Amino acid sequence: MALLTEAIILGLLTGSVYALMASGLTLIFGVMDIINVAQGIFVVLGAYLSYILEQHLHIDLFLGLFITMPFMFFLGIGIEWAFIRRIRQNRVMLSLLVTYAISLVIEGLLNFFFTASTVRLNASYVDASFPVFGFYISYMYLFTAVMSIALLAALYFVIYRTRFGYSMRAAMQNRTAAMLIGINVERVSGITFGLGVALTAAGGMAFGATNAFNAASSYDLISRLLVIIVLGGMGSLRGSMVASLFMLVIGAVTDVLWSPVWSSTVFFVLLVILLIFRPQGLFGKVEGRKQ
């Protein structure tokens, strides 16, 4: 029973981090109608940036986010302007090819500079833990969960309580109508892409502090994130958050009750079962959006 409780708590803590990473992917799809398959490598890039700051400049992992998140934000804006904005037709298919190419380029650069050896972020509190119900929880899991919740709350504030958020939601509903009422959809798209990529800096730091990683880690990450946003409903922030918590708890419980070998497989099995009965996902809409 203690092991099961531990698995559920760890699943919830880890799920909050995945919710942060998936929310960026969902936001980009919701506003821009593109699937950013480079999101996984952006997470790994964020982890490596935190690694550089911590190892070479001795900057605390959380303080380093004040450097890595703005860097990733402007990187995202630059990538959107240089590559994504040029896509005028067949946006979904071409965005897959473009973002996959970007992912390959970044992966190659990371392998060149850091080799294929795995690394992990270190800090005095990374391996420290505290007792809960007879077992120990790492402080890092708790800190990253609190950070993720705080950033998600800030994201919700931006979307629902700011003028830019109103423009963003208008673009999510109907890009053409948003342009007709005077919203600069290209500007909104660029900032949205930047925000989605900036969130990977925080997600990457959390991932790198709790897992050994290298450039190839992006493949497992993007596969999980895509499952999460499809399960939650394409374009639904609430759905991506609920799906993240659900999938990570199920995976952690599978580790305990069955075998760690099957924890990743459960992601895809549950997705297939759900899509049979609810093709639009947990919180997705049945009807397609107008363009």
C-alpha positions as CSV (number, residue, x, y, z in Angstrom):
1,M,0.0,0.0,0.0
2,A,2.9,2.4,0.8
3,L,4.4,1.7,-2.6
4,L,1.1,2.4,-4.3
5,T,0.7,5.7,-2.4
6,E,4.3,6.6,-3.3
7,A,3.6,5.9,-7.0
8,I,0.5,8.0,-7.1
9,I,2.2,11.0,-5.4
10,L,5.3,10.7,-7.7
11,G,2.9,10.4,-10.7
12,L,1.1,13.6,-9.7
13,L,4.4,15.5,-9.1
14,T,5.9,14.3,-12.4
15,G,2.6,14.8,-14.2
16,S,2.6,18.5,-13.3
17,V,5.9,18.9,-15.1
18,Y,4.6,17.1,-18.2
19,A,1.5,19.3,-18.0
20,L,3.8,22.3,-18.3
21,M,5.6,20.9,-21.3
22,A,2.4,19.7,-23.0
23,S,0.7,23.1,-22.4
24,G,3.3,24.8,-24.6
25,L,2.7,22.2,-27.4
26,T,-1.1,22.6,-27.0
27,L,-0.9,26.4,-27.0
28,I,1.1,26.4,-30.3
29,F,-1.4,24.0,-31.9
30,G,-4.4,25.9,-30.7
31,V,-3.3,29.3,-32.0
32,M,-1.3,28.3,-35.0
33,D,-2.8,25.0,-36.2
34,I,0.7,23.4,-36.4
35,I,2.1,20.4,-34.6
36,N,5.5,21.3,-33.2
37,V,7.3,18.0,-33.2
38,A,10.5,19.9,-32.2
39,Q,9.0,20.4,-28.7
40,G,10.9,17.3,-27.4
41,I,14.3,18.6,-28.5
42,F,13.5,22.0,-27.1
43,V,13.0,20.4,-23.7
44,V,16.4,18.7,-24.0
45,L,17.9,22.0,-25.2
46,G,16.5,23.6,-22.1
47,A,18.0,20.9,-20.0
48,Y,21.4,21.4,-21.6
49,L,21.3,25.2,-21.1
50,S,20.6,24.6,-17.4
51,Y,23.5,22.1,-17.3
52,I,25.8,24.7,-18.8
53,L,24.8,27.4,-16.3
54,E,25.0,25.0,-13.3
55,Q,28.2,23.2,-14.3
56,H,30.3,26.0,-15.7
57,L,28.8,29.2,-14.2
58,H,27.6,27.7,-10.9
59,I,24.2,29.3,-11.2
60,D,21.4,27.7,-9.3
61,L,19.0,25.6,-11.4
62,F,15.9,27.7,-10.6
63,L,17.7,31.0,-10.8
64,G,19.1,29.9,-14.2
65,L,15.5,29.9,-15.5
66,F,15.6,33.7,-15.5
67,I,18.3,33.3,-18.2
68,T,17.1,30.1,-20.1
69,M,13.4,31.0,-20.4
70,P,14.0,34.4,-22.1
71,F,16.6,32.8,-24.3
72,M,14.2,30.1,-25.4
73,F,11.4,32.6,-25.8
74,F,13.4,34.7,-28.3
75,L,14.7,31.5,-30.0
76,G,11.1,30.4,-30.5
77,I,10.2,33.8,-31.9
78,G,13.1,33.6,-34.3
79,I,12.3,30.1,-35.5
80,E,8.6,31.0,-36.0
81,W,9.6,34.1,-38.1
82,A,12.3,32.4,-40.1
83,F,10.5,29.1,-40.8
84,I,6.9,28.6,-39.6
85,R,5.6,32.0,-40.8
86,R,6.6,31.1,-44.4
87,I,4.1,28.2,-44.4
88,R,0.9,29.4,-46.2
89,Q,-0.8,26.3,-47.3
90,N,-1.2,22.8,-45.9
91,R,0.0,24.1,-42.5
92,V,-0.4,20.9,-40.5
93,M,1.6,18.6,-42.8
94,L,4.3,21.1,-43.7
95,S,4.7,22.2,-40.1
96,L,5.5,18.5,-39.2
97,L,8.2,18.4,-41.8
98,V,9.7,21.8,-40.9
99,T,9.7,21.3,-37.1
100,Y,11.1,17.8,-37.6
101,A,13.9,19.2,-39.7
102,I,14.6,21.8,-36.9
103,S,14.6,19.0,-34.4
104,L,17.2,17.1,-36.4
105,V,19.4,20.2,-36.7
106,I,19.3,20.9,-33.0
107,E,19.9,17.2,-32.1
108,G,22.9,17.2,-34.4
109,L,24.4,20.3,-32.7
110,L,23.8,18.9,-29.2
111,N,25.5,15.6,-30.2
112,F,28.4,17.6,-31.6
113,F,28.9,19.7,-28.5
114,F,28.0,17.3,-25.8
115,T,28.4,13.9,-27.4
116,A,25.9,11.1,-27.0
117,S,26.9,10.5,-23.3
118,T,24.1,11.0,-20.8
119,V,24.3,13.8,-18.2
120,R,22.2,14.9,-15.3
121,L,21.7,18.2,-13.5
122,N,23.2,18.4,-10.1
123,A,22.5,20.7,-7.1
124,S,22.6,20.3,-3.3
125,Y,18.9,19.6,-3.2
126,V,18.6,17.3,-6.2
127,D,19.1,14.1,-4.2
128,A,17.8,15.4,-0.9
129,S,14.5,13.9,0.2
130,F,11.9,14.1,3.1
131,P,9.7,11.4,4.6
132,V,6.0,11.1,3.7
133,F,3.7,8.3,4.9
134,G,6.7,6.0,5.5
135,F,8.6,6.6,2.3
136,Y,10.8,9.4,1.0
137,I,10.0,12.0,-1.7
138,S,12.8,14.0,-3.4
139,Y,12.7,17.7,-2.8
140,M,13.4,18.1,-6.5
141,Y,10.1,16.5,-7.5
142,L,8.3,18.8,-5.0
143,F,10.1,22.0,-6.1
144,T,9.6,21.3,-9.8
145,A,5.9,20.5,-9.3
146,V,5.5,23.8,-7.4
147,M,7.4,25.6,-10.2
148,S,5.2,24.0,-12.9
149,I,2.0,24.9,-11.1
150,A,3.1,28.5,-10.7
151,L,4.1,28.8,-14.4
152,L,0.8,27.2,-15.4
153,A,-1.1,29.7,-13.3
154,A,0.9,32.5,-14.8
155,L,0.0,31.1,-18.3
156,Y,-3.6,31.0,-17.5
157,F,-3.4,34.6,-16.2
158,V,-1.9,35.7,-19.5
159,I,-4.5,33.9,-21.6
160,Y,-7.6,35.0,-19.6
161,R,-6.7,38.3,-18.0
162,T,-4.6,40.2,-20.5
163,R,-5.3,42.0,-23.7
164,F,-2.8,39.7,-25.5
165,G,-4.6,36.7,-24.1
166,Y,-7.9,37.9,-25.6
167,S,-6.2,38.2,-29.0
168,M,-4.7,34.7,-28.5
169,R,-8.1,33.2,-27.7
170,A,-9.6,34.9,-30.7
171,A,-6.9,33.4,-32.9
172,M,-7.6,30.0,-31.4
173,Q,-11.3,30.2,-32.2
174,N,-11.0,31.5,-35.8
175,R,-7.8,32.9,-37.3
176,T,-9.6,34.5,-40.3
177,A,-12.2,36.3,-38.1
178,A,-9.4,37.5,-35.8
179,M,-7.6,39.1,-38.7
180,L,-10.9,40.7,-39.9
181,I,-11.4,42.5,-36.6
182,G,-7.9,43.9,-36.6
183,I,-5.8,41.4,-34.6
184,N,-2.3,41.0,-35.8
185,V,-2.4,37.2,-36.0
186,E,1.2,36.9,-37.2
187,R,2.4,38.8,-34.2
188,V,0.2,36.7,-31.9
189,S,1.5,33.5,-33.5
190,G,5.1,34.5,-33.1
191,I,4.7,35.4,-29.4
192,T,2.7,32.2,-28.8
193,F,5.4,30.1,-30.4
194,G,7.9,31.9,-28.2
195,L,5.9,31.2,-25.1
196,G,5.5,27.6,-26.0
197,V,9.2,27.2,-26.5
198,A,10.0,29.2,-23.3
199,L,8.0,26.7,-21.2
200,T,10.3,24.0,-22.4
201,A,13.2,25.7,-20.6
202,A,11.5,25.1,-17.3
203,G,10.4,21.7,-18.3
204,G,13.8,20.8,-19.5
205,M,15.4,21.9,-16.2
206,A,12.9,19.7,-14.3
207,F,13.4,16.8,-16.6
208,G,17.2,17.0,-16.5
209,A,17.3,17.2,-12.7
210,T,15.2,14.0,-12.3
211,N,16.5,12.0,-15.3
212,A,19.8,11.3,-17.0
213,F,19.5,12.7,-20.6
214,N,21.1,13.2,-23.9
215,A,19.9,14.5,-27.3
216,A,18.2,11.2,-28.1
217,S,15.9,11.7,-25.0
218,S,13.8,14.0,-27.2
219,Y,12.2,11.1,-29.0
220,D,10.7,9.6,-25.9
221,L,9.6,13.0,-24.7
222,I,7.8,14.1,-27.9
223,S,6.1,10.7,-28.2
224,R,4.7,11.1,-24.6
225,L,3.8,14.8,-25.2
226,L,1.9,14.0,-28.4
227,V,0.0,11.2,-26.6
228,I,-0.9,13.6,-23.8
229,I,-2.3,16.4,-26.1
230,V,-4.2,13.9,-28.3
231,L,-5.6,12.2,-25.2
232,G,-6.6,15.5,-23.6
233,G,-8.0,16.9,-26.9
234,M,-6.1,18.9,-29.5
235,G,-5.9,22.5,-28.6
236,S,-7.3,22.1,-25.1
237,L,-5.1,23.4,-22.3
238,R,-7.3,21.9,-19.6
239,G,-7.2,18.6,-21.4
240,S,-3.4,18.5,-21.7
241,M,-3.1,19.1,-17.9
242,V,-5.6,16.5,-16.9
243,A,-4.2,14.0,-19.4
244,S,-0.6,14.6,-18.1
245,L,-1.6,13.9,-14.5
246,F,-3.7,10.8,-15.5
247,M,-1.0,9.3,-17.8
248,L,1.9,9.8,-15.4
249,V,-0.1,8.4,-12.4
250,I,-1.1,5.4,-14.5
251,G,2.5,4.9,-15.6
252,A,3.9,5.2,-12.0
253,V,1.2,2.7,-10.7
254,T,2.1,0.3,-13.6
255,D,5.7,0.4,-12.4
256,V,4.7,-0.8,-9.0
257,L,1.9,-3.2,-9.7
258,W,3.2,-4.7,-12.9
259,S,6.6,-3.9,-14.4
260,P,8.6,-0.8,-15.4
261,V,9.0,-2.3,-18.8
262,W,5.3,-1.7,-19.5
263,S,4.9,1.8,-18.1
264,S,5.6,3.5,-21.4
265,T,3.4,1.0,-23.4
266,V,0.4,1.9,-21.1
267,F,0.5,5.4,-22.6
268,F,-0.2,4.2,-26.1
269,V,-2.6,1.4,-25.1
270,L,-4.8,3.8,-23.1
271,L,-4.7,6.3,-26.0
272,V,-6.0,3.7,-28.5
273,I,-8.7,2.6,-26.2
274,L,-9.9,6.2,-25.5
275,L,-9.8,7.2,-29.2
276,I,-12.0,4.2,-30.1
277,F,-14.8,5.6,-27.8
278,R,-14.0,9.3,-27.9
279,P,-12.0,10.3,-31.0
280,Q,-11.8,14.0,-30.1
281,G,-10.0,13.3,-26.8
282,L,-11.2,14.0,-23.2
283,F,-11.9,17.7,-23.7
284,G,-11.7,18.1,-27.5
285,K,-14.6,19.3,-29.6
286,V,-16.3,17.1,-32.1
287,E,-16.6,19.7,-34.8
288,G,-13.6,21.0,-36.6
289,R,-12.5,24.7,-36.2
290,K,-13.1,27.2,-38.9
291,Q,-10.1,28.7,-40.5
